[in-house]
Amino acid sequence: MRVKVSAAGALTNSMPSGRDIIEGEDFTVQSLLEALVTKYGSRMATELMNQGKLREGLVLLINGRNVLSLPAKYETPLREGDEVLITIMVAGG
């Protein structure tokens, strides 16, 4: 399975290109996050994770939907060709 991962305003030190394709078997959101840490190392772990979950201040979208709005949240299964965007939380009015 191939999942496209993009970062906008986030992961600037650990994934400076801002994009990658991660390959693996039967990804969930959580296992994809772990695959990113495995591939990019401790710098990615620091920028991306906090106690095994996405770091506060970051948002993860799967095909445009916030992972926290999905019923299975971090256990949501991913499919071939899914697009994951990791970005900083933006608020304003």
DAPE-V288695 format. One record per pair of residues at least 24 apart in sequence whose C-alpha atoms are under 7 Angstrom apart, sorted by the first residue. I is the first residue (numbers start at 1). J is the second residue. D is the distance in whole Angstrom. If there is no record, write none. Layout:
((I/J/D) (I/J/D))
//
This chain:
((1/25/6) (1/80/5) (2/80/5) (2/81/6) (3/80/6) (3/81/5) (3/82/5) (3/83/6) (4/81/7) (4/82/6) (4/83/5) (4/84/6) (5/83/6) (5/84/5) (5/85/6) (6/84/6) (6/85/5) (6/86/6) (7/85/6) (7/86/5) (7/87/6) (8/86/6) (8/87/5) (9/87/6) (9/88/6) (10/86/7) (10/87/5) (10/88/6) (11/44/7) (11/47/6) (11/48/7) (14/40/6) (14/43/5) (14/44/5) (27/77/6) (27/78/5) (28/74/7) (28/75/5) (28/76/5) (28/77/4) (28/78/5) (29/74/5) (29/75/6) (29/76/6) (29/77/7) (29/78/7) (30/74/5) (30/75/6) (57/88/6) (57/89/5) (58/86/7) (58/87/6) (58/88/4) (58/89/5) (59/86/6) (59/87/5) (59/88/6) (59/89/6) (60/84/7) (60/85/6) (60/86/5) (60/87/7) (61/85/5) (61/86/6))
//
